[in-house]
Amino acid sequence: MLKFYSVLGRRLHGYRRLLWCLAAFAILVFIGTIFWSEPMDDQTYALGSIVLLLWALSLIVVSQAFSTPAPAFNPAAGLMDRIRVRVARGFRWIMAITTTGLFCFVILLSFKASGLFLRG
């Protein structure tokens, strides 16, 4: 899983500006639906902009957190270096599991938003 996120993070690292622009666009759409639409209107676009913002921010987190490879374990290293590498890899695993859970949540929310868009 760390290797997958490392490859994905390195590929997304070059597209960070585009992802930030996409996040800013989603925020503008959300603000537009909140302030310039009727309160009783359908809030489908607000949900869609939130989902777009969550996708953009999730991909930004992956590009920032996993763009550098995890430190390799060297059995010939000193005790403190081995402990440091194990702790760093442990934090990466925790981050990868948390990111996977957040991606699952965003995917479910995407299905909900697409269902609302399709129903009209």
PyMOL commands that set and color helices and strands:
alter all, ss='L'
color gray80, all
select helices_A, chain A and resi 2-13+16-35+44-65+79-119
alter helices_A, ss='H'
color red, helices_A
deselect
rebuild
show_as cartoon
